[in-house]
Amino acid sequence: VINSYLVTLVFLNSIVDWNVYPLSRSSTIVILTIYKEDMMFASNSLLLL
């Protein structure tokens, strides 16, 4: 369910780890990790966090 929702937001599912969802737009990168009920975001842009 969460995977389908993130794909609609243009996140890609990593082929190395199914719990990592990278998103790249021009010079901006967002990485979302999911483990059980926890989510962590990392980005090089403060506006996206």
mmCIF file of the C-alpha atoms, coordinates in Angstrom:
data_MODEL
# 
_entry.id   MODEL 
# 
loop_
_atom_site.group_PDB 
_atom_site.id 
_atom_site.type_symbol 
_atom_site.label_atom_id 
_atom_site.label_alt_id 
_atom_site.label_comp_id 
_atom_site.label_asym_id 
_atom_site.label_entity_id 
_atom_site.label_seq_id 
_atom_site.pdbx_PDB_ins_code 
_atom_site.Cartn_x 
_atom_site.Cartn_y 
_atom_site.Cartn_z 
_atom_site.occupancy 
_atom_site.B_iso_or_equiv 
_atom_site.pdbx_formal_charge 
_atom_site.auth_seq_id 
_atom_site.auth_comp_id 
_atom_site.auth_asym_id 
_atom_site.auth_atom_id 
_atom_site.pdbx_PDB_model_num 
ATOM 1  C CA . VAL A 1 1  ? 0.000  0.000  0.000   1.00 0.00 ? 1  VAL A CA 1 
ATOM 2  C CA . ILE A 1 2  ? 2.703  2.511  0.951   1.00 0.00 ? 2  ILE A CA 1 
ATOM 3  C CA . ASN A 1 3  ? 4.751  1.506  -2.091  1.00 0.00 ? 3  ASN A CA 1 
ATOM 4  C CA . SER A 1 4  ? 1.877  2.311  -4.458  1.00 0.00 ? 4  SER A CA 1 
ATOM 5  C CA . TYR A 1 5  ? 1.348  5.688  -2.803  1.00 0.00 ? 5  TYR A CA 1 
ATOM 6  C CA . LEU A 1 6  ? 5.044  6.633  -2.997  1.00 0.00 ? 6  LEU A CA 1 
ATOM 7  C CA . VAL A 1 7  ? 5.189  5.635  -6.654  1.00 0.00 ? 7  VAL A CA 1 
ATOM 8  C CA . THR A 1 8  ? 2.293  8.026  -7.359  1.00 0.00 ? 8  THR A CA 1 
ATOM 9  C CA . LEU A 1 9  ? 4.447  10.750 -5.751  1.00 0.00 ? 9  LEU A CA 1 
ATOM 10 C CA . VAL A 1 10 ? 7.211  9.875  -8.271  1.00 0.00 ? 10 VAL A CA 1 
ATOM 11 C CA . PHE A 1 11 ? 9.470  8.134  -5.752  1.00 0.00 ? 11 PHE A CA 1 
ATOM 12 C CA . LEU A 1 12 ? 11.304 5.144  -7.207  1.00 0.00 ? 12 LEU A CA 1 
ATOM 13 C CA . ASN A 1 13 ? 11.794 1.921  -5.329  1.00 0.00 ? 13 ASN A CA 1 
ATOM 14 C CA . SER A 1 14 ? 15.483 1.056  -4.966  1.00 0.00 ? 14 SER A CA 1 
ATOM 15 C CA . ILE A 1 15 ? 16.540 -2.194 -6.619  1.00 0.00 ? 15 ILE A CA 1 
ATOM 16 C CA . VAL A 1 16 ? 19.193 -2.741 -3.931  1.00 0.00 ? 16 VAL A CA 1 
ATOM 17 C CA . ASP A 1 17 ? 16.994 -2.237 -0.846  1.00 0.00 ? 17 ASP A CA 1 
ATOM 18 C CA . TRP A 1 18 ? 13.186 -2.312 -1.040  1.00 0.00 ? 18 TRP A CA 1 
ATOM 19 C CA . ASN A 1 19 ? 12.960 0.027  1.986   1.00 0.00 ? 19 ASN A CA 1 
ATOM 20 C CA . VAL A 1 20 ? 14.738 2.929  0.244   1.00 0.00 ? 20 VAL A CA 1 
ATOM 21 C CA . TYR A 1 21 ? 12.941 5.358  -2.063  1.00 0.00 ? 21 TYR A CA 1 
ATOM 22 C CA . PRO A 1 22 ? 15.151 7.904  -3.837  1.00 0.00 ? 22 PRO A CA 1 
ATOM 23 C CA . LEU A 1 23 ? 13.774 10.908 -5.712  1.00 0.00 ? 23 LEU A CA 1 
ATOM 24 C CA . SER A 1 24 ? 15.930 13.139 -7.892  1.00 0.00 ? 24 SER A CA 1 
ATOM 25 C CA . ARG A 1 25 ? 14.856 16.334 -9.633  1.00 0.00 ? 25 ARG A CA 1 
ATOM 26 C CA . SER A 1 26 ? 17.563 18.433 -11.349 1.00 0.00 ? 26 SER A CA 1 
ATOM 27 C CA . SER A 1 27 ? 19.956 19.275 -8.482  1.00 0.00 ? 27 SER A CA 1 
ATOM 28 C CA . THR A 1 28 ? 17.652 18.192 -5.643  1.00 0.00 ? 28 THR A CA 1 
ATOM 29 C CA . ILE A 1 29 ? 17.774 14.746 -4.050  1.00 0.00 ? 29 ILE A CA 1 
ATOM 30 C CA . VAL A 1 30 ? 15.350 13.261 -1.519  1.00 0.00 ? 30 VAL A CA 1 
ATOM 31 C CA . ILE A 1 31 ? 15.888 9.838  0.027   1.00 0.00 ? 31 ILE A CA 1 
ATOM 32 C CA . LEU A 1 32 ? 13.123 8.197  2.024   1.00 0.00 ? 32 LEU A CA 1 
ATOM 33 C CA . THR A 1 33 ? 13.778 5.097  4.106   1.00 0.00 ? 33 THR A CA 1 
ATOM 34 C CA . ILE A 1 34 ? 11.079 2.992  5.733   1.00 0.00 ? 34 ILE A CA 1 
ATOM 35 C CA . TYR A 1 35 ? 11.613 0.424  8.474   1.00 0.00 ? 35 TYR A CA 1 
ATOM 36 C CA . LYS A 1 36 ? 8.554  -1.102 10.128  1.00 0.00 ? 36 LYS A CA 1 
ATOM 37 C CA . GLU A 1 37 ? 6.552  1.960  11.265  1.00 0.00 ? 37 GLU A CA 1 
ATOM 38 C CA . ASP A 1 38 ? 9.454  4.444  11.060  1.00 0.00 ? 38 ASP A CA 1 
ATOM 39 C CA . MET A 1 39 ? 10.246 6.818  8.187   1.00 0.00 ? 39 MET A CA 1 
ATOM 40 C CA . MET A 1 40 ? 13.362 8.927  7.696   1.00 0.00 ? 40 MET A CA 1 
ATOM 41 C CA . PHE A 1 41 ? 13.856 11.643 5.092   1.00 0.00 ? 41 PHE A CA 1 
ATOM 42 C CA . ALA A 1 42 ? 17.180 13.018 3.882   1.00 0.00 ? 42 ALA A CA 1 
ATOM 43 C CA . SER A 1 43 ? 17.616 15.782 1.335   1.00 0.00 ? 43 SER A CA 1 
ATOM 44 C CA . ASN A 1 44 ? 20.069 18.370 0.116   1.00 0.00 ? 44 ASN A CA 1 
ATOM 45 C CA . SER A 1 45 ? 17.219 20.929 0.175   1.00 0.00 ? 45 SER A CA 1 
ATOM 46 C CA . LEU A 1 46 ? 15.751 22.243 3.429   1.00 0.00 ? 46 LEU A CA 1 
ATOM 47 C CA . LEU A 1 47 ? 12.585 23.309 1.598   1.00 0.00 ? 47 LEU A CA 1 
ATOM 48 C CA . LEU A 1 48 ? 11.682 19.685 0.914   1.00 0.00 ? 48 LEU A CA 1 
ATOM 49 C CA . LEU A 1 49 ? 12.087 18.420 4.463   1.00 0.00 ? 49 LEU A CA 1 
# 
